[in-house]
Amino acid sequence: MQLEIRPDPAEVGRARRWARSRLAGSGIAADGPLAETLVLLVSELVTNAVVHTGCPAVLRLSLPGAADGPEVLRLEVVDRSGRAPVPRCVDGEATGGRGLALVDGLADRWGWSPEGAGKSIWCELDRCARPEASGAARGTVSPAYDGLAYEAV
């Protein structure tokens, strides 16, 4: 499943609503913790694409089927910027700059790769993941940096 995203901050809310509506039939409660985590990850990755690239993007979502689908939820945002995610230092008063650090803490795995003239930033959630495990403890592709947040540009 995929959704075309315009370079407009209003698209973040539309992407969240779209992702939540796709949960029907996947065996995931739309108001459960896994759904809430998924929607938060959608919000962070789509925000990064919209704010930092100024170009259209594509949100891709792969959800497990109710009976025999995969047990991994995969979220991917493809944008037209070939620039890699860059670590950012933010202090406690900053209102932004923590998006990918949040993704690192919530996702079981995440990373990025070049795709065409742009890049794909993806994350995965294990359907039966232990909630107390952190991204770094679960084999996150990108290392955690103490005191640094990430910005996808």
NORKA-V876681 format. One record per residue. RES is the residue in three letters. PHI is phi in degrees with one decimal (none if undefined). Layout:
# NORKA-V876681
res: (RES;RES)
phi: (PHI;PHI)
This chain:
# NORKA-V876681
res: (MET;GLN;LEU;GLU;ILE;ARG;PRO;ASP;PRO;ALA;GLU;VAL;GLY;ARG;ALA;ARG;ARG;TRP;ALA;ARG;SER;ARG;LEU;ALA;GLY;SER;GLY;ILE;ALA;ALA;ASP;GLY;PRO;LEU;ALA;GLU;THR;LEU;VAL;LEU;LEU;VAL;SER;GLU;LEU;VAL;THR;ASN;ALA;VAL;VAL;HIS;THR;GLY;CYS;PRO;ALA;VAL;LEU;ARG;LEU;SER;LEU;PRO;GLY;ALA;ALA;ASP;GLY;PRO;GLU;VAL;LEU;ARG;LEU;GLU;VAL;VAL;ASP;ARG;SER;GLY;ARG;ALA;PRO;VAL;PRO;ARG;CYS;VAL;ASP;GLY;GLU;ALA;THR;GLY;GLY;ARG;GLY;LEU;ALA;LEU;VAL;ASP;GLY;LEU;ALA;ASP;ARG;TRP;GLY;TRP;SER;PRO;GLU;GLY;ALA;GLY;LYS;SER;ILE;TRP;CYS;GLU;LEU;ASP;ARG;CYS;ALA;ARG;PRO;GLU;ALA;SER;GLY;ALA;ALA;ARG;GLY;THR;VAL;SER;PRO;ALA;TYR;ASP;GLY;LEU;ALA;TYR;GLU;ALA;VAL)
phi: (none;-147.1;-133.3;-76.3;-115.7;-83.6;-77.5;-138.8;-54.9;-65.0;-66.7;-62.9;-63.5;-62.6;-64.9;-62.3;-63.3;-61.2;-62.1;-62.3;-68.6;-80.4;-71.4;-58.6;86.6;-95.3;82.5;-109.0;-64.0;-61.8;-112.8;-85.6;-60.8;-65.7;-64.6;-63.0;-65.3;-58.6;-64.6;-64.1;-64.9;-57.3;-58.3;-66.4;-71.0;-68.9;-58.1;-57.7;-63.4;-68.8;-75.0;-94.9;-110.3;67.7;-122.3;-60.8;-142.8;-128.5;-99.4;-115.5;-135.5;-121.8;-109.7;-69.0;-74.0;-62.6;-113.1;-119.1;-76.6;-66.7;-92.2;-115.3;-94.5;-122.1;-120.1;-143.0;-122.5;-107.3;-124.5;-96.9;-96.1;-85.0;-73.7;-72.5;-59.1;-120.5;-60.8;-127.1;-93.0;-131.1;-98.1;-63.8;-91.0;-65.2;-95.9;-146.4;93.2;-113.3;-54.9;-75.2;-65.9;-66.3;-58.4;-60.2;-77.9;-95.8;-82.8;-75.6;-150.1;-156.9;-177.3;-149.0;-153.9;-62.4;-145.4;58.8;-84.8;-121.7;-147.7;-120.2;-110.9;-131.0;-149.8;-131.5;-122.4;-78.6;-59.2;-111.7;-66.3;-77.8;-64.2;-82.1;-76.7;-95.0;-55.2;-65.4;-73.4;-102.9;84.7;-57.1;-64.5;-93.5;-70.6;-83.1;-117.0;-61.7;77.5;-115.6;-111.8;-121.5;-131.6;-86.5;-123.2)
